Amino acid sequence: MAYIKSAMKNTVLLGLLASTAAAAPSYGHKPDPFSNASWPLPRKVSGQDDTANPNSTTQGWGGVHLHDPCLVLGPDGHYYSFSTHGLTVISRASNKGSIDGYWQILGSVLEAGSSVINNTGSTDPWAPDVHKVGDTYFDYYAVSQFGSQISSIGLATSKTLLPGSWTDHGAVLSSSPDAEYPLNITNAIDANLFVDPKTHVPYLIYGSFWADLYEFQLNTDLKSVKQETALQLSFDPVLPQAEEGAYLSYAGGWYYLWYSHGICCGYNVSALPTPGTEYSIRVGRSKAATGPFVDRAGVDLKAGGGNIVFGSHDYVYGPGGQGVLSNYRGRDVLYYHYVNTNLNPTYKDELKLLGWSYINYIDGWPVLASR
C-alpha cells in the first residue's frame, strides 16, 4: 500500500509538473525576452567629445558624455539633452527629429555659475529632469553632495531650452533631519515630473537611498508640492537601500515606475562592486500613478520587488540614470548612461556615454530592443 500511495503521489506530482510546464510561455528557439540574454546593446550615438577640457564652463561634459541624461524635443524640431555636471550642460542633436546625434554642446542652464539655492552643491547640480508643460519647459534639478541627506530639488524654466533663456526659481522641496515628514527621512534629489495623461494631475517623484522613492502631488504652478499627498512608491529593505533616479511613464493603460538600483559611479577597475550591486535599471507597473507598483511576480516594490530590465552585459557596465521618450518615431524609447568598457577600460565617470534602446511591451511588461 505504501508503494501504491507513493506511486500515486509521484504520478500526481508529475502531472502537476507537466501541467505547470505546459502553462509556461514558450519562445521557440528564441531566448526568453525577459532574460538578460535578450538585452540589446545600446544604439550608437555620435557627438562632441569635450572631456579634454575639464576646466571649461561645462566641465568637459555634454555631447556624447552624459550622466543622468534627460532628452526632450525642442520647439525647433531638434532634440536636446541635459546632464548632471557642467551647471546642467545642454546639448542639441544637429539632425532634426533624431536622437542619434550629432550632439553638439551649447552651454548650461545655470549660467550664473550656481543655483540660487543656498546649499552645498549649488555649483554642481545633478539629475536634470526636463519636460514641456504648455509653452514652458520645466527643469527640476538636485542640489546636494554625496552621502548627504541635506538636499534640495530646484526648478528652472525656459521657453526655448537655449542657454541664457532659463529662470532659476530655487527650491521646490528640501530634505533634512529637521524637515516635515517624509522629507525628514528621504533624500530630495533625482526628481521626475509626471503629468497623468488620464487625470492631468501633476506629480513629482523623487528619492535616493534613505527611505528610497516617494511621490508628491504638485500644485498647479508646478513650483511647490502638496505636503499631505506624500506616498512611498518603492523601498528596498536590504541595506544600503540603493534605489534612486525614479522615472514614471505611461503606455497601454499601465503606469511604469522605472528606477536605478545599485552603485552609480566612482568605479575602480581594480576593485569593482560585487557583481549585481553596480547600477542597473529596474521597473514595476501599476494601474494608477499612485501605485501600488508590482513586478512580474506580483511583489510590491515597497516590499523589495522590481524586475531588472537592463544591466551589465557585453561591453555595457552599470547602466542607469534612465528616462523614457514617448512616441519617438512611433515607439517608446528608454535612454540612459552607461560605461562602455571597450572605449573606457578604466571605467571613468567622465567618459560615460549616452545610450538608448527601443521599448517593446510583452503582455504589458517592457523589454528593451535594438530595433
Backbone torsions as a table, in degrees:
resi	resn	phi	psi	omega
1	MET	NA	-41.8	179.9
2	ALA	-59.9	-41.3	-179.9
3	TYR	-64.0	-43.1	-179.8
4	ILE	-63.6	-44.6	179.6
5	LYS	-61.8	-41.0	-179.8
6	SER	-64.9	-42.2	179.6
7	ALA	-64.0	-42.7	179.0
8	MET	-62.7	-42.1	180.0
9	LYS	-62.2	-43.7	179.9
10	ASN	-64.5	-38.2	178.3
11	THR	-62.3	-44.1	178.3
12	VAL	-61.2	-44.4	-179.6
13	LEU	-62.8	-42.7	178.5
14	LEU	-63.2	-37.5	177.7
15	GLY	-64.0	-41.9	178.1
16	LEU	-63.5	-42.6	179.0
17	LEU	-63.6	-39.5	179.8
18	ALA	-64.5	-42.7	-179.5
19	SER	-67.1	-36.1	177.5
20	THR	-65.0	-43.7	179.8
21	ALA	-62.8	-38.8	-179.0
22	ALA	-66.1	-31.1	-177.8
23	ALA	-79.7	-17.7	-178.2
24	ALA	-67.3	144.0	179.9
25	PRO	-65.0	145.4	178.7
26	SER	-115.6	133.1	179.4
27	TYR	-115.9	22.0	178.5
28	GLY	61.5	-132.9	180.0
29	HIS	-90.6	0.4	179.8
30	LYS	-84.9	150.2	176.7
31	PRO	-67.3	155.0	175.3
32	ASP	-55.0	121.8	-176.9
33	PRO	-64.1	-16.0	179.1
34	PHE	-93.6	-2.1	-178.3
35	SER	-91.5	161.9	179.6
36	ASN	-67.8	-15.7	175.9
37	ALA	-66.4	-18.2	-179.0
38	SER	-98.7	-0.3	179.6
39	TRP	-64.7	131.6	179.9
40	PRO	-82.0	166.6	166.6
41	LEU	-83.3	150.2	-178.7
42	PRO	-60.8	148.3	172.7
43	ARG	-64.6	148.1	-178.1
44	LYS	-78.6	135.4	173.0
45	VAL	-125.7	155.1	177.9
46	SER	-125.7	154.9	179.7
47	GLY	170.6	-177.1	-176.3
48	GLN	-68.8	143.4	175.4
49	ASP	-120.7	107.6	-176.1
50	ASP	-112.3	19.6	-174.0
51	THR	-67.4	-14.5	177.0
52	ALA	-76.9	-4.2	-176.8
53	ASN	-122.7	63.2	-177.5
54	PRO	-66.4	-15.3	179.6
55	ASN	-94.9	6.0	176.2
56	SER	-72.2	171.5	-179.7
57	THR	-56.8	-38.3	-178.4
58	THR	-93.4	8.6	171.6
59	GLN	59.9	27.9	178.8
60	GLY	83.4	-0.5	-178.8
61	TRP	-91.4	167.8	178.7
62	GLY	102.7	-179.9	-174.9
63	GLY	69.5	-118.7	178.3
64	VAL	-91.4	-13.6	-175.8
65	HIS	-100.2	102.7	-176.6
66	LEU	-129.7	153.6	170.6
67	HIS	-130.1	133.7	-174.4
68	ASP	53.3	58.5	-174.0
69	PRO	-69.4	155.4	169.0
70	CYS	-136.9	131.8	179.3
71	LEU	-116.5	138.7	179.7
72	VAL	-150.8	145.7	178.3
73	LEU	-80.5	128.3	-178.9
74	GLY	-87.2	168.5	-179.0
75	PRO	-68.3	-13.3	179.9
76	ASP	-94.6	5.4	179.5
77	GLY	86.7	-1.4	176.0
78	HIS	-97.0	150.6	172.6
79	TYR	-87.0	142.5	179.0
80	TYR	-117.5	147.7	174.5
81	SER	-120.5	151.8	178.6
82	PHE	-132.9	147.3	-173.5
83	SER	-143.1	151.3	164.0
84	THR	-53.3	147.9	178.5
85	HIS	77.4	170.4	178.6
86	GLY	61.7	31.5	-177.6
87	LEU	55.8	38.4	-174.0
88	THR	63.9	78.7	-176.1
89	VAL	-67.0	139.3	179.6
90	ILE	-110.2	131.0	172.6
91	SER	-127.4	160.2	179.7
92	ARG	-136.1	137.0	176.4
93	ALA	-77.8	127.6	-173.9
94	SER	-70.3	-27.3	178.9
95	ASN	-89.3	120.8	-179.6
96	LYS	-58.2	140.4	174.9
97	GLY	70.4	13.5	-177.8
98	SER	-127.7	141.5	173.8
99	ILE	-104.6	8.2	178.2
100	ASP	-80.2	-15.0	-179.8
101	GLY	117.7	-164.0	-1.8
102	TYR	-73.4	124.4	-174.4
103	TRP	-84.2	119.5	-178.8
104	GLN	-111.4	136.6	179.8
105	ILE	-76.7	128.5	-179.1
106	LEU	-104.5	-35.2	-174.9
107	GLY	153.8	-146.7	-174.1
108	SER	-133.8	159.7	174.4
109	VAL	-73.6	-48.9	-174.4
110	LEU	-97.5	72.5	-174.4
111	GLU	-70.2	-13.7	177.7
112	ALA	-69.3	-12.2	177.3
113	GLY	106.6	-11.5	177.0
114	SER	-167.9	167.1	169.9
115	SER	-73.5	157.8	175.3
116	VAL	-77.1	-7.8	178.4
117	ILE	-70.7	129.4	-179.8
118	ASN	-87.8	83.1	-177.3
119	ASN	-152.9	147.1	175.7
120	THR	-56.8	131.3	-177.4
121	GLY	101.6	2.9	-176.2
122	SER	-66.6	-19.1	178.8
123	THR	-92.4	0.3	-178.7
124	ASP	-141.2	68.1	-177.2
125	PRO	-65.1	149.4	-177.2
126	TRP	-113.6	163.2	160.9
127	ALA	46.6	60.6	178.2
128	PRO	-67.0	144.4	177.2
129	ASP	-133.1	108.4	-169.8
130	VAL	-115.4	129.0	178.9
131	HIS	-141.6	151.1	175.6
132	LYS	-95.9	126.8	174.4
133	VAL	-127.9	117.5	-172.5
134	GLY	66.8	-125.9	178.9
135	ASP	-107.2	17.1	-174.5
136	THR	-124.0	140.5	174.8
137	TYR	-97.4	131.2	-179.0
138	PHE	-110.3	123.5	177.6
139	ASP	-113.8	107.5	174.1
140	TYR	-91.9	125.7	-176.8
141	TYR	-130.4	165.2	-177.2
142	ALA	-113.4	143.2	173.8
143	VAL	-123.9	116.4	-177.3
144	SER	-167.4	-167.0	169.4
145	GLN	-146.1	157.8	-175.5
146	PHE	-57.5	133.6	175.7
147	GLY	82.0	4.4	-178.1
148	SER	-110.4	142.9	173.9
149	GLN	-98.7	-5.2	176.6
150	ILE	-82.9	92.9	-167.4
151	SER	-139.7	160.7	176.6
152	SER	-139.6	149.1	169.0
153	ILE	-106.3	120.0	-179.6
154	GLY	-104.3	172.5	-178.7
155	LEU	-138.0	132.3	170.2
156	ALA	-126.6	147.6	-178.3
157	THR	-129.5	154.2	-179.3
158	SER	-154.4	156.3	173.2
159	LYS	-95.6	-18.1	-170.5
160	THR	-123.4	-17.9	-174.5
161	LEU	79.4	-8.0	-173.8
162	LEU	-79.2	151.2	173.4
163	PRO	-56.1	142.4	-179.3
164	GLY	88.9	-7.9	-176.8
165	SER	-103.5	-0.6	-170.4
166	TRP	-93.2	138.9	173.1
167	THR	-109.9	124.3	-179.2
168	ASP	-90.5	117.8	-177.1
169	HIS	-95.8	-2.9	179.5
170	GLY	82.9	-156.2	-169.5
171	ALA	-76.7	136.7	170.8
172	VAL	-92.7	-38.5	174.1
173	LEU	-157.5	156.2	-178.7
174	SER	-138.2	146.7	178.3
175	SER	-116.0	147.5	175.0
176	SER	-172.0	164.6	178.9
177	PRO	-60.9	-19.8	-178.7
178	ASP	-97.7	0.9	-176.3
179	ALA	-76.6	168.5	176.5
180	GLU	-72.8	147.1	178.8
181	TYR	-58.6	138.8	2.6
182	PRO	-94.4	12.0	-177.0
183	LEU	-71.4	-10.5	175.5
184	ASN	-82.6	-15.1	-179.0
185	ILE	-119.6	-4.0	-178.7
186	THR	-113.1	177.2	-179.5
187	ASN	-122.1	115.8	-172.3
188	ALA	-81.5	71.9	171.5
189	ILE	-137.9	174.4	174.8
190	ASP	58.3	59.0	-179.0
191	ALA	-78.6	152.8	173.0
192	ASN	-143.0	123.3	175.2
193	LEU	-87.2	129.4	175.7
194	PHE	-134.7	120.7	174.9
195	VAL	-102.9	113.9	-175.1
196	ASP	-60.1	119.3	-178.4
197	PRO	-67.1	-17.5	-179.8
198	LYS	-91.1	-42.4	-175.2
199	THR	-106.2	-15.0	-177.6
200	HIS	66.5	14.7	175.9
201	VAL	-77.7	129.6	177.6
202	PRO	-87.9	137.0	179.2
203	TYR	-125.1	151.3	170.2
204	LEU	-120.0	118.0	178.0
205	ILE	-102.7	140.8	-176.4
206	TYR	-157.3	175.4	171.7
207	GLY	129.8	153.2	178.7
208	SER	-162.9	120.3	-178.0
209	PHE	52.4	-143.1	-176.5
210	TRP	40.2	-119.5	-178.6
211	ALA	-94.5	17.4	174.6
212	ASP	66.8	-129.4	-161.4
213	LEU	-103.4	127.2	179.5
214	TYR	-127.7	169.1	-177.9
215	GLU	-142.3	138.6	170.5
216	PHE	-121.7	150.7	161.2
217	GLN	-76.4	141.7	174.8
218	LEU	-92.8	151.1	168.8
219	ASN	-70.5	165.7	-171.1
220	THR	-63.8	-23.3	177.9
221	ASP	-80.4	-5.9	178.6
222	LEU	62.9	18.0	-177.4
223	LYS	-111.2	-2.0	-179.9
224	SER	-154.7	162.3	-176.2
225	VAL	-111.0	158.7	173.1
226	LYS	-90.1	101.5	-170.4
227	GLN	-54.6	-36.5	-174.4
228	GLU	-74.0	-6.4	-176.6
229	THR	-95.3	7.1	-175.1
230	ALA	-58.5	133.9	178.2
231	LEU	-138.7	138.4	170.8
232	GLN	-84.9	131.8	-178.7
233	LEU	-104.0	-32.2	-175.6
234	SER	-153.5	148.0	179.6
235	PHE	-155.7	129.4	174.3
236	ASP	-99.6	112.9	-176.9
237	PRO	-72.0	-9.9	-178.3
238	VAL	-90.9	123.1	177.5
239	LEU	-59.5	142.6	8.7
240	PRO	-91.6	24.9	176.8
241	GLN	57.4	53.7	-166.9
242	ALA	-85.3	66.2	174.0
243	GLU	-117.8	141.2	178.0
244	GLU	-167.8	-179.3	173.5
245	GLY	62.7	40.2	-177.1
246	ALA	-66.4	146.9	175.9
247	TYR	-145.6	126.0	-178.4
248	LEU	-104.5	131.1	177.2
249	SER	-133.9	168.8	-176.9
250	TYR	-136.0	135.0	176.8
251	ALA	-161.2	134.9	172.0
252	GLY	57.7	32.8	178.2
253	GLY	87.2	0.3	179.9
254	TRP	-115.8	145.0	171.3
255	TYR	-100.8	130.1	-176.6
256	TYR	-114.0	125.7	175.6
257	LEU	-102.8	106.8	177.1
258	TRP	-96.0	146.2	176.2
259	TYR	-157.3	160.2	176.7
260	SER	-95.9	141.5	-177.8
261	HIS	-131.1	132.6	174.6
262	GLY	111.8	-162.1	-176.6
263	ILE	-87.7	122.4	-169.5
264	CYS	-83.2	-33.5	-162.3
265	CYS	-163.3	-175.7	-177.1
266	GLY	67.3	31.3	-177.1
267	TYR	-68.2	140.5	174.9
268	ASN	-114.7	114.9	-171.9
269	VAL	-60.4	-24.4	179.1
270	SER	-89.0	-6.2	178.9
271	ALA	-150.5	63.4	-178.5
272	LEU	-69.1	156.5	176.4
273	PRO	-57.1	153.7	174.0
274	THR	-51.3	130.9	-178.0
275	PRO	-49.6	130.8	-178.4
276	GLY	98.1	-13.1	178.3
277	THR	-101.4	-4.8	172.8
278	GLU	-75.6	172.2	-178.3
279	TYR	-53.9	139.7	169.6
280	SER	-149.6	165.0	-177.5
281	ILE	-108.8	128.5	-176.7
282	ARG	-125.6	167.4	-176.0
283	VAL	-154.2	152.1	167.5
284	GLY	-140.2	169.2	-178.1
285	ARG	-136.4	161.8	-179.4
286	SER	-153.2	165.0	173.7
287	LYS	-91.7	1.8	179.5
288	ALA	-141.3	150.7	179.3
289	ALA	-66.9	-17.1	-179.2
290	THR	-98.3	4.6	179.1
291	GLY	85.3	-169.7	3.4
292	PRO	-74.6	145.5	177.9
293	PHE	-98.2	134.0	-178.9
294	VAL	-128.9	162.6	174.9
295	ASP	-95.8	-173.5	-175.0
296	ARG	-65.3	-22.6	177.6
297	ALA	-88.5	0.8	-180.0
298	GLY	84.3	8.3	-179.3
299	VAL	-81.7	128.4	179.1
300	ASP	-64.1	137.9	178.0
301	LEU	-63.6	-24.0	177.1
302	LYS	-73.4	-11.3	178.6
303	ALA	-110.7	20.6	177.2
304	GLY	93.9	7.8	178.5
305	GLY	-72.8	179.3	178.9
306	GLY	132.7	130.3	179.0
307	ASN	-97.7	135.6	174.1
308	ILE	-77.0	121.8	178.5
309	VAL	-105.3	-15.3	178.8
310	PHE	-161.5	129.9	-179.4
311	GLY	-150.0	-168.1	-177.8
312	SER	-65.7	132.5	175.7
313	HIS	-168.8	153.9	-179.8
314	ASP	49.9	-125.7	178.5
315	TYR	-92.8	4.9	-180.0
316	VAL	-89.9	130.2	177.5
317	TYR	-135.5	132.7	171.6
318	GLY	60.3	46.8	179.3
319	PRO	-69.6	146.1	179.2
320	GLY	177.6	-164.1	-177.4
321	GLY	62.1	36.9	-165.6
322	GLN	-81.8	163.9	170.5
323	GLY	-154.5	169.0	-178.4
324	VAL	-117.0	130.6	173.0
325	LEU	-105.6	111.2	-175.8
326	SER	-84.7	143.6	173.4
327	ASN	56.3	45.0	172.0
328	TYR	-84.8	107.9	-175.6
329	ARG	53.6	37.9	176.1
330	GLY	85.7	2.6	-179.1
331	ARG	-129.8	158.9	171.5
332	ASP	-88.3	147.8	-177.2
333	VAL	-129.5	139.0	169.3
334	LEU	-104.4	124.4	175.9
335	TYR	-113.7	160.0	-170.2
336	TYR	-169.6	170.4	167.6
337	HIS	-105.0	160.0	178.4
338	TYR	-161.1	161.9	171.5
339	VAL	-93.3	124.6	172.0
340	ASN	-92.2	104.9	-172.0
341	THR	-70.6	-16.4	173.8
342	ASN	-74.6	-44.5	-177.5
343	LEU	-87.3	-19.7	-175.6
344	ASN	-134.3	67.7	-173.5
345	PRO	-68.1	-12.2	176.6
346	THR	-97.9	2.6	172.6
347	TYR	61.6	34.9	-178.5
348	LYS	-68.2	137.4	179.1
349	ASP	-58.9	-43.2	-173.2
350	GLU	-70.3	-7.1	177.6
351	LEU	-105.7	9.6	175.1
352	LYS	-60.8	150.4	-173.3
353	LEU	-116.2	153.2	167.8
354	LEU	-75.8	130.9	173.8
355	GLY	-134.3	161.9	175.5
356	TRP	-154.0	157.9	179.2
357	SER	-145.1	150.9	173.1
358	TYR	-71.3	152.9	175.1
359	ILE	-108.4	125.3	167.3
360	ASN	-106.2	151.4	178.7
361	TYR	-116.2	120.3	179.8
362	ILE	-115.7	114.8	-175.8
363	ASP	54.3	33.7	178.1
364	GLY	82.2	7.8	178.9
365	TRP	-113.2	135.3	-176.1
366	PRO	-80.7	139.1	170.1
367	VAL	-133.2	152.0	-177.1
368	LEU	-94.4	150.2	-178.2
369	ALA	-144.9	153.2	180.0
370	SER	-80.9	-19.1	-179.4
371	ARG	-158.8	NA	NA
